[in-house]
Every structure is written in structure tokens, then in C-alpha cells.
Amino acid sequence: MQQNRYHAGYLMAITFVSAMGGLLFGYDFVVIGGAKPFYEVFFGITDNPYMQGWVMSSALIGCLLGACLSGMLSDRYGRKKLLIAAAVLFTVSAVGTGATSNLTWFIFYRLLGGIGIGIASNLSPMYIAEVSPSDIRGRFVSINQLTIVVGILAAQIANWLIADPVTSEADILTSWNGQMGWRWMFWAETFPAIAFFVLMFTVPESPRWLASKSRSERAKEVLSRVGGEGYASEQLVEIEQSLKGETKSSLKALFAPELRFVLGLGIVVAVFQQWCGINVIFNYAQEVFAAAGYEVSDILLNIVVTGVTNVIFTFVGMYTVDRLGRRALMLIGAGGLTLIYLAMGLCYYFQVSGLAVLALVVAAIACFAMTLAPVTWVLLSEIFPNRVRGAAMAMSTFFLWAACFVLTYTFPILNRGLQASGTFWLYGAICAIGFIFLYARLPETKGKSLEEIERQIVDRSSRPE
């Protein structure tokens, strides 16, 4: 069936609504980086790297919980209901984090937001993959990554616009930034969170989930709205064939011998996306740019520059993911970051500052944005069998956020112990190891239906050698 036969307007509408989970994921995940110089002074933790790491990474504990809940509950209650729940959590977290003056409650509300991130990061790309035709699935799932980086940029711009210039750390506590500015950075999230909650009631449930619950007629209605009657009939037969003879998804089924390879592949890809190190630039931009000689007011502007780069090169990734393929882009990302981190480490080691470091940071973000950032979510949303997709993607997302927690918590400690040069050289070594693994083990999934991918990866890996 040709691409122009699809009902593009309808597919685009439900994709963008569900991808608002990605926008809120991006905003909630990054907003704390801009607020960091101000809330740390407010709460008196500027000289405690362990507490700084805990406050920054506390939301990631919520991400782990959200990932677990989304897998268990989405296979039972559907993708739509869980995304609505995520919208509620984002709203409560945004209001509460900005309102509290107690560090314990601040962390509690960050945990709530983290649960929302865990749910949205798992289910938004999964939902899009389950409603999208195979030949344009990569592009549509990448829309979720686009909304993530738009959310990141929105947080960076909001932080930059809300904050007043501060000349020294001594002024922060009594300034607008130290008393109210960081609160409004969090409160700004409530507007897209409420919009996401309302709009999610307008989208249908995933047709593949409906089919797994023996609601084939409803599944066919959704598929018909995407691609017409012929497309719906063809897809429904393939979906039901993949589900035939299978029992209800369970933890035991997830660890069946024939699924070990694909589950392990998903976990490694998820962990590598985080341990490649790029998120420390978003969460610890203050330290990264301060080490290169920038002041606080310049740092906030530099963060916006990195956000704009992130958005621009996400479009490049969306354009190439269904052309060059998933495997090629993952290899380009791993290899490119290895070289960039080597150069960044040399700059820090030889105390090269200013524009040279900013250019390398922008290059790293551009490389990540067009490769590992969107393609990881595309791969995770498509490599698992229908019968365990919710649980398997939740497992991979759990490990992704566990890896992100380790990355985020350890950066202040590594930065102090290894200095910026040694820290980025360590990330470069991880990227080199990732390149070797991906080259050896990652198959290409471009242009295949979810059921064809299942036959390619799962069935082949279960055959005796």
C-alpha cells in the first residue's frame, strides 16, 4: 500500500496528541537544570555534591517506578488510560514543586513528575508505533522525540526568560531568581500538562492492544481510520496471527528463552542511550559551561543555543530514520560521540575555554539528536513481540532510567574526582564500546511491519545454531 493512501491528517493528529507526553517528558526532565543555580542556594546545598546529585536525580527514581507501572498496567488497562494518568502526575508535580519551600517536599514532587516521565517515555512512542504503518513508522515515532526536544527547548527558553541576570552567587538568595524565579520555571509546565490531559480523551486506544483483548472490531475501526478498509483487514490478520496461541503476557513469558536475545538487546540499547553521557550537558550545564569559563547569565543563553541545536538536528534524524535506517544512525551516533568527547576532554585538559568548548558541546548535541536520541525510542517501540510489548518495553525503559540515575547522580562526583577532562574521556570510552556492540549485534528493522520484525529477531534467535 502506498504512503499517500494513508489518512495522514488523522494519523498526524493522534500522533501529536500522544507525543505531548514526550513534550512534558522533555520539559520536566530539563527544567530543573535551569533552576539548579537558584534552588540550590535557596535550599543551602551548593557545597554538597552528594545532595546536589540526589536532588537532581531524585525524579529518576520516579521514572523507574513509572516505567514499571506502565508496563504492568498498560497491558491490562491500555495505553490511553495510562497516558491520561501521566498528564495528571505532570500537573500535580509542576504545581507542587514550585509551591514548596521544604526540600523534602521538593524531592517528593520531583518523584511524582518522574513517575509521569516514566509512563510517558514508555507509552507515547509505543502507542505511536502501534498505530503507524510500517513504511513511515520510524518517522512518526520520531515525532515523539521531536516533542521531547521541543519540551527541552521550551524549558530552556522559559528558564532564560524568567531568570534575571545575576552578577554573583551572593546575590542569588535575595534575588527574584532565588525567591520566585525558580518556582515559575516549574509552574510554567502546568499549561501543556492540562492541555495533554484534555486532548488525550480525543484519541482512540491502540489497535494492537484492542486486538490483544479480543476487541477486533474496534481495532479494525481504528486501523480503517488510519489506512482504509483494505489496510485494516490486512493488518488485523497479521496482528491476530502474531497473537494466535499465545497466553496472556506475564513476567514468566517475558523471560522465555526465545525472548532473551531481543530483551537483552533492548536493555543494552536503552542503557547506552543514557551512558553515552549527553544528558549531563542538559542537567549540569552550569558545571559544563562554568568549567569552560562562562558566567551564569551566559550559561543560560548557551543552554538555549544547545536547545535550538537539539530541535534542528532532530528533524535531520526524522528525515533519515526511514531512509538510512536504524542501524546506520546508531553507529554514526556512537562513533561521532566517541570522537567529540575525545576532543572535549583535550580542551578541558589543556584549559581551552570559550567558543571552542561551546562548539564541541553543540556538535555532541547535534550528533545525539539525529541518531541515538530518536532511534533508540524507535527501536524500543518496534523490536518486541505484540504479546509482551508493554512489559518488554517497560523493562527496557526501567533500565534506561536506572542508567540515567547512575549517570546523573555520579556526574558531580566524577567531575570532582576526574575533572571535566577525565569525565568526558570516560563517556567517550563507553561510546566506543557501544559502537562495537551495535556493529556486532544490532539488526536493521527499517520498512518492516511489527510482525515481520518479530519473525526476524525473535523467531531467528530461537532457532538452534
N, C-alpha and C positions, 0 to 999 in steps of 0.2 A: 504494500500500500504506500502511496506517495505521501510525502510530508504535507503537501497542500490539500490533502483530503481531510486532515485533522481540523477540528473546530478550535482553531488557535486562540480565539478570544476567550472562550470558556476555560481552556486549559491554562492560559496565562493568568486569568483571574483567580482561579483556585490555587494556582502555584504561588502567586504573590501574597495571597492571604495567609496560606500556611507558612510561607517563608518569613512572615513577620515575626515568627518565633526566632528565626535567625537574627533579625534586626535587633530584637530585645536581648538576645544572647550576646551579640556584639557590644551593644551599649552597656549592659550590666557588667560585662566582663572587663571593659576597659575604662569605664568612668572613674573607677577607684584610682587609676594611675594618675589622672589629673588632680584628683582631690588629695592625693597622698601627701604632698608637701605641707598641706594645711591641717588635715585631721590629725596627722602625727604630732604636730606641735600642740594642737588642741587637747589631745589625749596624753601628751607627755611621753612619747615613746621614740623620740628622734635618735636617742643614743642606745637603743636596744635592738640589734639586728634580728634577734630571735623573735621578739614580739612583732617587729615590723614584718618579718616573713609570715608569722602566724596570722596577723590581721589581713595581710594581702592575700594569703592563700586559703583563708577560712571558708570563703564561698565555694572553693573546690571540694571541700568535704560534702557540702550540699549537692554539688554536681554529681559526686559518686552516688549519693543516695537517690537523686533524681534519675540517674541512668538505670539504677537497679529497679526502681519503681516503674519506670516507663516500660521496661521490657516485660516485667511480670504482669502489669495491669493493661498494657496496650493490646496484648494478645487476647486478653479476656474481655475488655470493655471497648476496644477500638482506639484508633489513633486520634480521632477528633476530640473525644471527651478529655483525653489526657492533655491535649494542646490547650483546651479551654482552661483546665486546671493550672497549666503553666502560666497563662495570662493573669490569673488571679494572684499567683505567687509573685510574679514580677511587680504587680501593682502594690501589694502589701509591703514587699521588700523596699521598693522605691520610697514610699511614704515613711516607713519606719526608720530606715537608715538615715534619712535626712532629718528626722524629728528628734532622735535620741541624743542625749548628752552623756550617756553612760557607755563605756567601751564594751562591756559585756553584751548589752542590748544591740550595740552597733554590729558586733560579730554575729549575734543571733539573726538579725535581719539580713545580713550578708549570706548567712547559711540558707535562709528561705529563698533568696534570689538565686543562690546556687542550685537549689532543687529545681527551680524553674529553668535554669540554663541546662541542667542535666536532661530534663524531659524534652525541651525544645531542640537541643543539639542532636538528640537521638531521633525524635519523631518527625521533625519538619522535613529533613532530607528523605527519610523513609517513606513518608506519605507522598512526596512528590515523585519518587521513584516508582511507587506502586500505581500512580495514575498516569504516568507518562509513557508514550510509545517508545519502543526500543531505540529507534534511529535518532531520536532527539532527546533521549533521557538524560545524557550527560549534560547537555546544555541547560535543561530545565532544572536538574538537581543543582547545577552550579548557580542558579538564581538564588538558592538558599545561601550560598557563600557570598554572593553579591550583597544580599541584605545584611549578612553578618558584617561585612566591611563597611557598608553604609552606616550601620549601627555604631561601629567603631569610630568612623569619621564624625558622626553626629555627636558622640560623646566627647571627642577631642575638640570639636568646634564649640560645643556648649561649655566645656571647661575653659577654653580660651576666652570666650566672650564674657562668661560670668566672672572670671577672676580679674581683680585689679592688679596692676603691676606692683610687685613687692621688691623693695630695694635690699632688704636683709632679713635673715631669719628672725632677728629680734623683733621685727615689726609684725610678724605674721599673727601672733596670738591676739593682738588688739585690732587687727585689720578686718575689713569686710571679708577677706578670704578666710581668715582663721575663725571667725564667728558665724558667718552666714553663707559665704560663697560656696564652701564645700557641700553644704546642705542642699542648695539649689541645684548643684550638679547632679545629685541623686534624684531630687524631686522632678526634674525635667523628664525622667523616664516614665512618669505616670501617664502622660498623654498618649504615646504609642502603645503602652500596655493596655489601656482601656479600649483603644481602637482595635487592637488584636482580639480582645475578649469579645467585642460586639461582632466583628466580622467573621470570626470562626463559626458562628451559628449559621452562616450562609453557605458553607462549603459542604459537600457530601462526604460520607465515610469512604475510606479506601476500598476500592472494588475487590482487591485481593483479600483483604480482611473479611469483607462480606461473604465472599465465596468460601473462605475457610470456615465460616459459621453457617454454611448451607443456605445462605440467602442469595442464591444465584440470580434470581430475577432482579433484585435491587442492584446487584453487581453489574448485571448486563445494562441496566438503565444508565448507570454512571459511565460505563465504557462506551455506550452509544452516544452520550453527550460529548465524549472526547473524540471519537473517530467514526461514528456512524454504525449502522446495524451490522454490516459485514465485518467490520473491525471488532465489534463487541463479541459476535459469535465466535470468531476465530480465537480471540484472546481468552474467552471464557473456557473453551475446550482445552486450551493449553494449560490454563490455571488449574482446572479441575483434574487434568491428567497428572499434574505435578503433586496434587494433594491426595490422589487415589491411594487407598490402602494405608495411609498414614494415620497414626494416632495423634491425639492432642499433644501440642508442644509441651515439653517438660524439661526440667534440668537434666534428667537422665537422657532424654533424646538429644539434647544439645551436645552431650559428651559421647555420643555414639561413635564408634571407630571411623565410620565413613565421613564424619564431620570434623575430625581432629585437624586435618590439614587446613581446611578453609577457616576454621575458628582461630587456629594459630596465626594464619596469615592476616586475618582481620585485626587481631590483637597487636601484632608487630607493626602493621601499618599505622594503627591508631597511636601507639606509643611513640613511634618515630616522628609523627607529625608534631608532637609536643617536645620531645627531646632534641629535635633539630635546633631548639633554642630561640626561635623567633619571638615567642611571647614575652620574653624578658624585656624586649625592646618596648613593647606596649605597656607592660606593668611596671617596669623600672626605668622608664625613660629619663627620669630625674637623674639617676645614678649613671646611666649610659652616657647622657649628654654632658653631665657635670664633669665626668672624667675626661671629656674632650674639651673642657674649658668654657662651657656655656653657662650663663646665669639663668635664674628661674624664669624670668619673663621671656627670654629667648627659647628656653626649653619648651614652653607651651606652644610657641609658634612652630618650632621644629616638629613637635608632635603632630600638628595639623598637616605639615608637609608630608610626613610619613603616612598619615591617613589618606590624603589625596592620592599618593602613590599606590596605596593599597587598593583603592577603588579602581583606578585606571587599569592596573595590571590584572585585576580580577576579570575585567572584560576580555583581556587577552586570553586568560585561561578558559573563559566560557566559549570563546571563539574556536579555540584549538582542541578542547577536550574530546569532541566528536570527530575531529579531523586527524590530529596527530595520535590520539589515543591516550589511554590512562597510563600505560606502562612507560611510554616515552617521556611524558611530562613528569612523572615521579622521578625518573632517572635524571632528567635535566635539573629538577629541583635539588635533589641530593648532591649531585656533582657541583652545581653552581654555588650552593651554600658552603660546601667544603672550601672552595677557593676564596669566597668572600670573607669567611671567618678567619682564614689564614692571614689575609691582608689586614683585617681589623685588629687581630692580635698583634701584628707587627706595628701598626700605627700606635696602639696603646703602649707597647713595649718601648718604642723609640720616642714616645711622648709627642707624637704628631697630633695636633689638635685642630679644631675648627672645621672648615668645609670638607676636608678630606674624610673625616670620620662621618660627617653627615651624609656625604655621597655614598660611602660604603653601607651605611645603615639603610639608606633609600634603596640601594641595589639589592640588599638582602631581602627587604620587604617586597620589592618588585618580583624577585625570583620566587619567593614563597607564595605570593598572591596569585601567580599564574600557574603554579604547579602543585605543591604539597597541600596548600590550603583548600582549594576546591576539589581536587582529585581524590583526596582521602575520603571526603564525605560521599563522593560519587561511588567509590569502590565499596565503602561500608554499606551503602544502601542497596547494592546490587549483587554482591557475591554470595549472599546467604540464601539457602532454600526457603521457599514460601512458608513451609510448615514451622520453621524456627526463626524466621527473620527477626521478629520482635525481640526474642530472648537473645539471639546471637549478636544483634546489633547493640543491644543493651550491654552485653558482656564486653564487647569491644569498646563501647563508649565509656564504660566503667574504667577500663584500663587506660583509656585516653585521659580521663580526668585524674586518675591516680598519678599518671605520668606528669600531668600538668601541675598537680600539687607538689610533687617532688621537685620539679623544675622551679616553680615559683618560690617555694619555701627555702630552697638551697641557694638561690642566687645571691642574696645578701651575704651569706656565709662564704660561698665560693669567691665572691668579689673581694671580700676582705682577706681571705686566705691566699688565693691565687692571683689576685689583682685582675683588672679587666682583661689584660692580655692572655693570661693563663686560662681564664674562664671561657673566652671565645675560642681559644685553641682546643679546649675540651669539647665544645659544641661542634667544632669542625671535625674532630676525630669521630664523633658519633655520626655525623653526616656521611663520612667516608665509609663507615661500617654499614650504614643504611643503604648506601649505593650498592655495595657488594651483595647484600641480601636481596634487594629488589631485582637486581640484574639476574640473580640465580633462581628466584622463586616466584616472581610476580607474573601471572599470565595477562594477556590482553583481553578486555571484555567489551571493547568498542563495538557498537552496532548489533549486539546480541540481545535477545529478549531475556528477562529474568529467568525464565525456564530453561533457555539454552545455556545460560551461564551455569545454572545448577548442573546440567548434564556435563558441561565441560570441566568444571572444577570438582564437584562432589563425586559424581559417578566415576570420573577418571581416577581420582585419588583413592577410591575404594577398591580399584582393581588390583589383583596381585601382580607383582612385578615378574 
